[in-house]
């Protein structure tokens, strides 16, 4: 009993430390592209030599240590109560409703032109996020029609097609590199595509909805975290306009810290088990912490992301997390394994970012 209490205390303490770290940098977590002015994605990012710094190494090692420690706690709890997380008693109807309501309200807000970046013209409307602008009048009606189809379960898969078309409009207007940032919309579209009465009779397919959604949300958050390191001038412009978010810390430190908070909590969405729901709730707190400073634009832009994260909070671990590390492994082995995956994922996202940036073209 004493060891169980100590384990819970350790898990709680680790979660509180992670939450406090996230909230400290959370007010720098507004999506920088929405507030720093029209960005030029054709401009080259910092090279690797420019990215590496003593601050990055210290913060990166600290983040790696926290992620490894969290996974060790996860493994210890799971060894103490094996199989407790895999009962599959998830409120899937509620989860689906959260996605439908979240995406539907978001699309209605876009139709009402509530999510347009400040530098847009009166004729511009947001394609999917505030800085993705287009002046096609039919786009708003597609957004509204897609929202309307989310009202009824039989038409939800058709709404998925509508969301995919809107995303494709963004690719056509801004290119693949710019839209990779918003891969979670692909996850939302696939989630909706596998919803509705038809797929209720095909649970083998439907069970992949949450893993796909979780993976794309994690990828998007890791991508934007790496982006802060490779284009620090974008985040720097936001901090210059909103100096209060630095809380007295040097802007260079805040940018790196915010980047690694985002990368770490996103990575933990992929590997977390007993602490997965806590981690997803922390991500929501990070996103909400930016709202008082950045207002309605930030609220509208992050609405579908928050709805997706609420699904993760409710659902907990999925087959995606089941394969994250060896079953029944000792906590120290899990910590080392997860640490290695963290470094590998960070390196892969960095390499992918550099590679895809070469495909960027002027809008």
Buried (B, 14 or more C-beta within 10 A) or exposed (E): EEEEEEBEEBBEEBBEEBBEBBBBBBBBBBBBBBBBBEBEBEEEBEEEEEBEBEBBEEBBEBBBEBBBBBBBBBBBBBBEEEEEBBEEEBEBEEBBBBBBBBBBBBBBBBBEEBBBBEEBEEEBBBBBBBBBBBEBEEBBEBBBBBBBBBEEBEBBBBBBBBBBEBBEBBBEBBBEBBBBBBBBBBBBBBBBBBBBEBBEEEEEEBBBBBBBBBBBBBBBBBBBBBBBBBBBBBBBBBBEEBEEBBEEBEBBBBBBBBBBBBBBBBBBBBBBBBBBBBBBBBBBBBBBBBBEBBEEBBBBBBBBBBBBBBBBBBBBBBEBBEEBBEEEBEBEBBBBBBBEBBEEBBEEBBEBBBEBBEEBEEB
